[in-house]
Amino acid sequence: MSIHAAHRKTSRDLRLDMFRGLALITIFINHVPGNPLENYTSRNFGLSDAAEAFVFMSGIAVALASYSLVSSGRTVDAFRKLARRAGKLYVYHIVGMLVALGFIATTWYGFGIREFGERVNFLPVATEPVKALLIGMPTLGYQIGYYNILPLYMVFLLMAPLMLWVGVRSIPLMLAVSGALWLAARETGLNMPNFPQEGGWFFHPFGWQLLFALGIAVGIAMKQGRALVPFRPWLFVVAVAWLAWCYWFLLQEWGWLPLDGTLPVFVTSLEKSPLSLPRMVHLLALAYVAVNLPGMTRLAAGRAMAPVAAMGRNGLEIFAFGSVMAIGLQAVFAVNPAQGWIVGLAVISGLMVQMGVAQMLDRRKSGRKVSAGVSAPALPASA
């Protein structure tokens, strides 16, 4: 079943909610080092990880939410809507950073533990607090470890109206421009600046925007009632073969692709910061296989996946909440080292709390819809 088929049945593709929820779960697990669950997350089975999935699906979600405005000639309204969303995320990011810095400062100054703070980039606060806190943090130039995805997404939200405006008229043109910007960013090092440190953002926004643009392209196609890349048995087999090869490659622990040095760096590099081509192709193959697996829509609509889907529907709020929780757990275990299984139990408990918060947010949204006389979309009955 192609991804647009479910959309014709309902105004919301529940698979997108489920996959976003799974990405959030994976990110949270990976953001609490030392727990045994991180040995089983997606990064251990392929070239990409949950960050690529989150950015790609965020592009789809933005297109689904704003396509109607742009296609009806209300691009300025779409920009205002997305700018308000970016402003909300900015508040989430700054508040979350302050809370996280409080956790880190407690370990640094209260317990004299430096290793944790050094690992998550607390040193600028310790050595240049005025520059880091009053200039770097408000301008997004200072980011601690695990707090670099929301700034990236803020940039994307501000870029999205133009991407949508071009994409509504020509998806190939939008992707061509985005691809050219990605290549230029890789070749020139174009990036947003850090401050007070030198260098640029860990996630290069001008590179990663290509993956976001690909998500927007998928979302536009869904709104137009078609699949951007229709199901083809041969293409499905190729995608599965690529995923299998990537897993085999990972097991070899080479750290580089065959023909490295004979092909352009952007073809063979596995770097995450500027978004390498192999990582991106791996994510696209994984997405193609996942949405075309039989029974996936039924699974997404089932009761067992309801808490996961709720996380996906409230993805940005849950991501912000989970980021604070992850730093808090890291601080706790920096002060009181524990065995892996204890850290794992703490992670599972944290995920259960996040699922509860997501379902609470769902109920609040449903209550607002009922009070406004808006009915919730029906769930698809079958795959």
C-alpha positions in Angstrom: 0.0 0.0 0.0 1.4 3.4 -1.0 1.5 6.2 1.5 -1.2 8.3 -0.2 -3.8 5.5 -0.1 -4.3 5.8 3.6 -4.5 9.5 3.3 -7.6 9.2 1.0 -9.4 7.3 3.7 -8.7 9.7 6.5 -7.3 13.2 6.9 -4.4 11.8 8.9 -2.1 8.9 8.0 -1.7 7.1 11.3 1.5 5.5 10.1 3.2 8.9 10.2 2.2 9.3 13.8 3.5 5.9 14.7 6.8 6.3 12.9 7.4 9.7 14.5 6.6 8.2 17.9 9.1 5.4 17.2 11.7 8.0 16.2 11.2 9.9 19.4 11.5 6.7 21.5 14.8 5.9 19.7 16.1 9.4 20.2 15.4 9.3 23.9 17.1 5.9 24.3 20.1 7.1 22.4 20.2 10.3 24.5 20.8 8.4 27.8 24.2 6.7 27.2 25.0 3.5 29.1 21.6 1.8 28.9 21.4 -1.6 27.2 18.5 -0.6 25.0 20.7 1.7 22.9 22.4 -1.5 21.5 19.1 -2.3 19.7 18.2 1.1 18.2 18.2 1.8 14.5 21.7 3.2 14.3 23.1 -0.3 15.1 21.4 -1.7 11.9 22.1 0.9 9.2 23.8 4.1 8.2 21.1 6.5 9.3 19.5 7.0 12.7 16.5 8.5 14.3 17.6 12.1 13.6 17.3 11.6 9.9 13.9 10.0 10.3 12.7 12.8 12.6 13.7 15.5 10.1 12.2 13.7 7.1 8.9 13.1 8.8 8.8 16.6 10.1 8.9 17.8 6.5 6.0 15.5 5.7 4.0 16.9 8.6 4.7 20.5 7.7 3.5 19.9 4.2 0.4 18.2 5.3 -0.4 21.0 7.7 0.4 24.0 5.4 -0.2 22.7 1.8 -3.8 24.0 1.7 -2.7 27.6 2.6 0.0 27.7 0.1 -1.9 26.0 -2.7 -4.7 28.5 -2.3 -2.4 31.5 -2.6 -2.1 32.2 1.1 1.6 31.7 1.4 2.0 34.7 3.7 -0.6 33.1 6.1 1.4 29.9 6.0 4.6 31.8 6.9 2.9 33.5 9.8 1.6 30.2 11.0 5.0 28.5 10.8 6.8 31.5 12.2 4.5 31.3 15.3 5.4 27.6 15.6 9.1 28.4 15.3 8.6 31.0 18.1 7.0 28.5 20.3 9.8 26.1 19.7 12.3 28.8 20.5 10.7 29.2 23.9 10.7 25.4 24.4 14.4 25.3 23.5 15.5 28.2 25.7 13.5 27.0 28.7 14.7 23.4 28.2 18.3 24.6 27.8 18.1 26.5 31.1 16.7 23.5 33.0 19.3 21.2 31.4 22.1 23.7 32.3 20.8 23.7 35.9 21.2 19.9 36.0 24.7 20.1 34.5 25.8 22.9 36.7 24.7 20.9 39.8 27.1 18.1 38.8 29.9 20.5 37.9 29.8 22.9 40.9 27.9 20.8 43.4 29.6 17.5 43.0 32.8 18.5 41.2 32.1 16.2 38.3 33.7 17.6 35.2 33.5 14.7 32.7 29.7 14.9 32.2 29.8 18.7 31.6 32.7 18.5 29.2 30.9 15.8 27.2 27.8 17.9 26.8 29.6 21.2 26.0 29.2 23.0 29.4 32.7 24.5 29.2 31.6 27.7 27.6 29.3 28.4 30.5 32.0 27.6 33.0 34.6 29.8 31.3 32.6 32.5 29.5 29.2 32.6 31.1 28.1 36.1 30.0 29.0 35.3 26.3 27.5 31.9 26.4 24.3 32.6 28.3 23.4 36.2 27.3 24.6 36.1 23.6 25.3 32.6 22.5 22.2 30.9 23.9 19.6 33.5 22.7 21.1 33.6 19.2 21.3 29.8 19.1 25.0 29.9 18.7 25.6 28.1 21.9 24.1 24.6 22.1 24.8 21.9 24.6 24.9 18.3 23.6 21.6 16.7 22.7 20.1 20.2 22.3 20.8 20.8 18.6 17.8 19.4 16.8 15.2 22.1 17.7 17.3 25.0 16.4 17.7 23.1 13.2 13.9 22.6 13.0 13.3 26.3 13.7 15.4 27.2 10.6 13.4 24.7 8.6 10.0 26.1 9.7 11.1 29.5 8.4 12.3 28.0 5.1 9.2 25.8 4.6 6.8 28.4 3.1 9.3 29.1 0.2 9.8 25.3 -0.2 6.1 24.8 -0.3 5.5 27.7 -2.7 8.0 26.2 -5.2 7.0 22.6 -4.5 3.3 23.3 -5.2 4.3 24.5 -8.6 7.1 22.0 -9.3 8.4 19.3 -6.9 11.4 18.6 -9.2 12.4 22.2 -9.2 12.1 22.5 -5.4 14.3 19.4 -5.0 16.8 20.6 -7.6 17.3 23.9 -5.7 17.4 22.1 -2.4 19.9 19.6 -3.7 22.1 22.3 -5.1 22.1 24.1 -1.7 23.0 20.8 0.0 25.9 20.2 -2.4 27.1 23.8 -2.0 27.0 23.6 1.8 29.0 20.4 1.7 31.6 21.8 -0.6 31.9 25.2 1.1 31.2 24.4 4.7 28.3 26.8 4.7 26.8 26.7 8.2 25.2 28.7 11.0 27.9 30.0 13.4 28.7 28.9 17.0 29.3 31.4 19.7 31.3 31.9 21.8 33.1 28.8 20.4 34.4 28.7 16.9 32.9 26.6 14.2 29.3 25.9 13.3 26.2 24.0 14.3 26.6 20.2 14.6 23.6 19.8 12.3 24.4 21.9 9.2 21.0 23.4 8.4 21.9 24.1 4.7 22.8 20.4 4.3 20.0 18.8 6.3 17.4 21.0 4.6 17.5 18.5 1.6 16.1 15.7 3.8 13.4 18.1 5.1 12.6 19.1 1.5 12.2 15.5 0.5 9.7 15.1 3.3 7.9 18.2 2.1 7.8 16.7 -1.4 6.2 13.5 0.0 3.7 15.5 1.9 2.7 17.6 -1.1 2.2 14.4 -3.1 0.0 13.0 -0.3 -2.1 16.1 -0.3 -2.5 15.8 -4.1 -3.7 12.2 -3.6 -0.8 10.4 -5.1 2.5 8.8 -4.1 5.7 10.6 -4.8 7.3 7.3 -5.5 4.6 4.6 -6.3 5.1 1.1 -5.2 7.1 -1.0 -7.6 8.1 -4.6 -6.7 11.6 -4.2 -8.3 12.2 -0.9 -6.4 11.1 -2.5 -3.1 13.6 -5.4 -3.7 16.4 -2.9 -4.4 15.5 -0.9 -1.2 15.6 -4.1 0.9 18.9 -5.1 -0.7 20.4 -1.7 0.0 19.3 -1.9 3.7 20.7 -5.4 4.0 24.0 -4.3 2.4 24.2 -1.3 4.8 23.7 -3.7 7.8 26.4 -6.0 6.5 28.7 -2.9 6.0 28.1 -1.8 9.5 29.1 -5.2 10.8 32.5 -4.9 9.1 33.3 -1.7 11.1 35.2 -0.2 8.2 34.0 3.4 8.8 34.2 4.2 5.1 32.5 3.0 1.9 34.2 1.0 -0.9 35.7 3.2 -3.6 36.4 5.9 -1.0 39.0 8.2 -2.5 38.0 7.5 -6.1 34.5 9.0 -5.9 33.5 12.5 -4.7 33.5 12.8 -0.9 29.8 13.6 -0.7 29.1 10.1 -2.3 31.3 8.1 0.1 31.3 10.1 3.3 29.4 8.8 6.3 29.5 12.1 8.2 26.4 13.0 10.1 26.9 16.7 10.7 26.6 17.9 7.0 24.3 14.9 6.1 26.1 12.5 3.8 24.4 11.0 0.8 24.7 7.3 1.9 22.9 8.1 5.2 20.2 10.0 3.3 19.7 7.2 0.8 19.6 4.6 3.7 16.8 6.6 5.4 14.8 7.0 2.1 15.1 3.2 1.4 14.0 2.5 5.0 11.0 4.8 4.6 10.0 3.2 1.3 10.1 -0.3 2.7 8.3 0.6 5.9 5.3 2.3 4.3 4.9 -0.5 1.8 5.0 -3.4 4.3 1.6 -5.1 4.4 -0.5 -4.5 7.5 1.4 -1.4 8.6 -1.7 0.8 8.6 -3.6 -1.8 10.7 -0.7 -1.9 13.2 -0.6 1.9 13.4 -4.4 2.1 14.1 -4.2 -0.7 16.7 -4.5 -0.2 20.5 -0.9 -1.5 21.2 0.5 1.4 19.2 -1.8 4.1 20.5 0.6 5.5 23.1 3.4 5.6 20.4 1.2 7.3 17.9 0.2 9.8 20.6 3.9 10.7 21.0 4.1 11.2 17.3 1.1 13.5 17.1 2.7 15.6 19.8 6.2 15.2 18.5 7.7 18.5 19.2 6.3 18.9 22.7 7.4 15.4 23.6 10.8 15.9 22.1 11.4 19.0 24.1 10.1 17.3 27.3 12.2 14.1 26.6 15.3 16.2 26.0 15.1 17.7 29.5 14.4 14.3 31.0 17.4 12.7 29.2 19.8 15.4 30.5 18.3 15.0 33.9 18.9 11.2 33.9 22.5 11.7 32.6 23.1 14.1 35.5 21.7 11.6 38.0 23.9 8.7 36.7 26.9 11.0 36.5 26.6 11.6 40.3 25.4 8.1 41.1 26.8 5.6 38.5 24.6 2.6 38.1 24.6 -0.8 36.3 23.2 -0.8 32.8 20.0 -2.5 33.7 19.1 0.2 36.2 19.8 2.9 33.6 17.6 0.8 31.2 14.7 0.7 33.7 15.0 4.5 34.2 14.8 5.0 30.4 11.7 2.7 30.2 10.1 4.7 33.1 10.9 7.9 31.3 9.3 6.6 28.1 6.2 5.6 30.0 5.9 9.2 31.5 6.3 10.6 28.0 3.6 8.4 26.6 1.3 9.5 29.5 2.0 13.2 28.7 1.4 12.6 25.0 -2.0 11.0 25.7 -2.9 13.9 28.1 -2.1 16.4 25.3 -4.2 14.3 22.9 -7.2 14.5 25.3 -6.7 18.3 25.7 -6.7 18.7 21.9 -9.8 16.5 21.5 -11.6 18.6 24.2 -10.8 21.7 22.3 -12.1 20.2 19.0 -15.3 19.0 20.7 -15.9 22.4 22.3 -15.4 24.0 18.8 -17.7 21.6 17.2 -15.0 19.9 15.1 -15.1 16.1 14.8 -12.0 14.0 15.0 -10.9 12.1 11.8 -12.0 8.5 11.5 -9.4 5.8 11.7 -8.7 3.7 8.7 -10.3 0.3 9.0 -7.7 -1.8 7.2 -4.4 -1.7 5.4 
